[in-house]
Amino acid sequence: MQLQSRVFALEYNEPFVISRSADTHSEVVQVAITHGDLVGYGEGAPDPHYGESIESAMAFFGQVEPLLGRSEERRVGKECRSR
């Protein structure tokens, strides 16, 4: 399995207004996890109000990417042991 991520800005047609802010765009993180011919996508907008940032999201992806290969190794290992 492979994880790819990118950062981009979404520009709003109109400001998004709530009680604490008015935003005209969002910085968004998009991920794609590839396994063979299959691809799964996800995205999120880290919110500084909750201690999140683009940097912390990207760091998290860097931490979990090696785990994706390990889950595949465990699955293959179980198949080999069951034979």
Long-range contacts (C-beta under 8 A, 24 or more apart in sequence): 1-33, 1-34, 1-35, 1-68, 1-69, 1-71, 1-72, 2-33, 2-34, 2-35, 2-68, 3-31, 3-32, 3-33, 3-34, 3-61, 3-64, 3-65, 3-68, 4-31, 4-32, 4-34, 5-29, 5-30, 5-31, 5-32, 5-57, 5-58, 5-61, 6-30, 7-54, 7-58, 10-45, 20-49, 27-54, 29-54, 29-57, 29-58, 29-61, 31-61, 33-68, 35-72
